């Protein structure tokens, strides 16, 4: 009996985790398209398209082995639970790479990526240090990627002001967006956010001029 023709999207040349799609291979008995893929380490296998898109398969197993190996050295993921720092790293990667993550649409879904260096938790820990209490991982440029030059540990107050959906901030009865305040006062937005992260009040962070 001839195989029924199944419509499929061409995935050739696309990357999913560490996989690079080489070519279409076959359609299995469940009518799922299967593709020949090559891992960054060189291993070639055949993987279902649904497993690639969902993030179920991200490598030949080398990624999992590297993570498992690192867990025994950095001390941030023990049987009693993950550290705050490790949880931030793990959640960062999930929302950028897993389409099934509830927050994917605001991160990976709009093109936000994790830099290759930070695929390793040890590298992330080396660059960012241990997460301080009452902070979470924040991107300075909310449209930029997760990478050392664009990330910091920031308080909730700073993050709230740095959100894409932040519209208006009132200071002494005058209301503007954070970007507008920076332009009016000739103070860079990154300077304002840095001041807030050090505990400055909103009024002082916006109104204090920058010393040349």
C-alpha positions as CSV (number, residue, x, y, z in Angstrom):
1,X,0.0,0.0,0.0
2,X,1.4,3.4,-1.0
3,X,2.2,5.8,1.7
4,X,-0.2,8.7,1.9
5,X,1.4,12.1,1.1
6,X,1.7,14.2,4.3
7,X,2.1,18.0,4.1
8,X,5.1,19.1,6.0
9,X,7.0,22.3,6.6
10,X,10.6,22.3,5.3
11,X,12.9,22.4,8.4
12,X,16.1,22.0,6.4
13,X,18.9,24.3,7.8
14,X,16.9,25.3,10.9
15,X,18.4,24.8,14.4
16,X,16.6,23.4,17.5
17,X,18.8,23.4,20.6
18,X,22.0,21.8,19.5
19,X,20.4,20.1,16.5
20,X,20.9,21.3,12.9
21,X,18.3,19.9,10.5
22,X,20.1,18.3,7.5
23,X,17.2,16.9,5.4
24,X,13.8,15.2,5.5
25,X,14.2,11.4,6.2
26,X,10.8,9.8,6.3
27,X,7.2,9.8,7.7
28,X,6.7,7.3,10.4
29,X,3.7,5.0,11.1
30,X,2.0,7.8,13.1
31,X,2.3,10.2,10.1
32,X,4.9,12.3,11.9
33,X,7.6,13.8,9.7
34,X,11.1,12.7,10.8
35,X,14.2,14.6,9.9
36,X,17.9,13.8,9.7
37,X,19.7,16.1,12.2
38,X,23.2,16.7,13.3
39,X,24.2,17.6,16.8
40,X,26.9,20.3,17.5
41,X,29.2,17.4,18.7
42,X,28.9,15.7,15.2
43,X,26.4,13.0,16.1
44,X,23.7,12.4,13.3
45,X,20.3,11.0,14.1
46,X,16.7,11.0,12.9
47,X,14.2,12.9,15.1
48,X,10.5,13.6,14.8
49,X,9.7,17.2,13.9
50,X,7.3,17.5,16.9
51,X,10.1,16.6,19.2
52,X,12.3,19.3,17.7
53,X,9.7,22.0,17.8
54,X,8.6,21.2,21.4
55,X,12.1,21.1,22.8
56,X,11.8,17.5,23.9
57,X,14.9,16.7,21.9
58,X,17.7,19.4,22.0
59,X,20.8,17.3,21.5
60,X,22.1,13.7,21.1
61,X,22.4,13.6,24.9
62,X,25.7,15.6,25.2
63,X,23.9,18.6,26.6
64,X,22.3,16.6,29.3
65,X,25.6,14.9,30.1
66,X,27.3,18.3,30.4
67,X,24.6,19.6,32.7
68,X,24.7,16.5,34.8
69,X,28.5,16.8,35.1
70,X,28.4,20.4,36.1
71,X,25.8,19.7,38.9
72,X,28.4,17.7,40.8
73,X,30.9,20.6,40.9
74,X,29.2,23.9,41.4
75,X,26.9,22.9,44.4
76,X,23.8,24.7,43.2
77,X,21.6,21.7,42.4
78,X,21.5,19.1,45.2
79,X,19.0,16.6,46.2
80,X,17.5,19.1,48.7
81,X,16.7,21.6,45.9
82,X,18.1,24.1,43.5
83,X,19.7,27.3,44.5
84,X,18.1,30.7,43.5
85,X,21.0,31.2,41.0
86,X,20.5,27.9,39.3
87,X,16.7,28.4,39.2
88,X,17.2,31.8,37.4
89,X,19.5,30.2,34.9
90,X,17.2,27.3,34.2
91,X,14.1,29.5,33.9
92,X,15.9,31.9,31.6
93,X,16.8,29.0,29.2
94,X,13.3,27.5,29.3
95,X,11.4,30.7,28.4
96,X,13.8,31.3,25.5
97,X,14.0,27.8,24.0
98,X,10.9,25.8,24.9
99,X,7.7,26.8,23.0
100,X,5.6,24.9,25.6
101,X,6.8,27.3,28.4
102,X,3.9,29.6,29.4
103,X,6.3,32.7,29.0
104,X,7.8,31.7,25.7
105,X,5.8,34.1,23.7
106,X,7.3,37.1,25.5
107,X,10.9,35.8,25.1
108,X,11.9,33.1,22.6
109,X,8.7,33.8,20.7
110,X,9.8,37.3,19.9
111,X,13.4,36.5,19.2
112,X,15.1,36.8,22.6
113,X,18.0,34.3,22.9
114,X,20.5,33.0,25.5
115,X,24.1,33.5,24.4
116,X,26.0,30.4,23.6
117,X,28.3,30.8,26.6
118,X,25.4,30.7,29.0
119,X,24.3,27.3,27.8
120,X,26.7,26.3,30.6
121,X,25.6,27.0,34.1
122,X,29.3,27.3,35.3
123,X,29.9,30.1,32.8
124,X,26.7,31.9,33.8
125,X,27.7,31.6,37.5
126,X,31.2,32.9,36.7
127,X,29.8,36.0,34.8
128,X,26.9,36.8,37.1
129,X,27.9,35.6,40.5
130,X,25.5,34.2,43.1
131,X,22.1,35.8,43.0
132,X,21.6,38.3,45.8
133,X,18.6,38.1,48.1
134,X,15.5,40.0,46.8
135,X,16.7,40.2,43.2
136,X,16.0,38.4,40.0
137,X,17.7,38.2,36.6
138,X,17.1,41.4,34.5
139,X,18.0,42.5,31.0
140,X,19.1,46.1,30.8
141,X,17.8,46.4,27.2
142,X,14.4,44.5,27.3
143,X,14.7,43.8,23.6
144,X,18.2,42.4,23.9
145,X,19.4,38.9,24.5
146,X,20.5,37.2,27.7
147,X,24.3,37.8,27.6
148,X,26.9,39.2,30.2
149,X,26.8,42.8,28.9
150,X,23.0,43.0,29.0
151,X,22.2,41.3,32.3
152,X,22.3,42.1,36.1
153,X,20.7,41.0,39.3
154,X,18.0,43.7,39.9
155,X,15.4,44.5,42.6
156,X,11.7,44.2,41.7
157,X,11.4,48.0,41.7
158,X,14.0,48.3,39.0
159,X,12.5,45.5,36.9
160,X,9.0,47.0,37.1
161,X,10.3,50.3,35.7
162,X,12.3,48.5,33.0
163,X,9.4,46.4,31.7
164,X,8.3,46.8,28.1
165,X,4.8,47.6,29.2
166,X,5.8,50.4,31.7
167,X,4.1,53.5,30.4
168,X,4.0,56.4,32.9
169,X,6.0,57.5,36.0
170,X,4.9,60.4,38.2
171,X,7.4,62.5,40.0
172,X,6.4,65.8,41.7
173,X,3.1,65.8,39.9
174,X,4.7,65.4,36.5
175,X,4.1,62.2,34.5
176,X,6.3,60.7,31.7
177,X,7.6,57.4,30.6
178,X,11.0,56.4,31.9
179,X,12.5,57.1,28.5
180,X,10.9,60.5,28.4
181,X,12.2,61.3,31.8
182,X,15.7,60.4,30.7
183,X,15.5,62.6,27.7
184,X,14.0,65.6,29.7
185,X,16.6,65.4,32.4
186,X,19.4,64.4,30.1
187,X,20.1,61.3,32.3
188,X,20.6,58.0,30.5
189,X,17.9,55.4,31.3
190,X,20.6,52.9,32.2
191,X,22.0,55.5,34.8
192,X,18.5,55.9,36.2
193,X,18.0,52.1,36.5
194,X,21.5,51.7,38.0
195,X,20.7,54.3,40.7
196,X,17.4,52.6,41.5
197,X,19.2,49.3,41.9
198,X,21.5,51.0,44.5
199,X,18.5,52.1,46.5
200,X,17.9,55.7,45.3
201,X,14.4,57.0,45.3
202,X,12.7,57.4,41.9
203,X,12.7,61.2,42.3
204,X,16.5,61.4,43.0
205,X,17.3,58.8,40.3
206,X,15.5,60.9,37.7
207,X,16.3,64.5,38.9
208,X,20.0,64.2,39.9
209,X,22.2,65.4,37.0
210,X,25.1,63.4,35.7
211,X,28.5,64.8,36.7
212,X,30.6,65.3,33.6
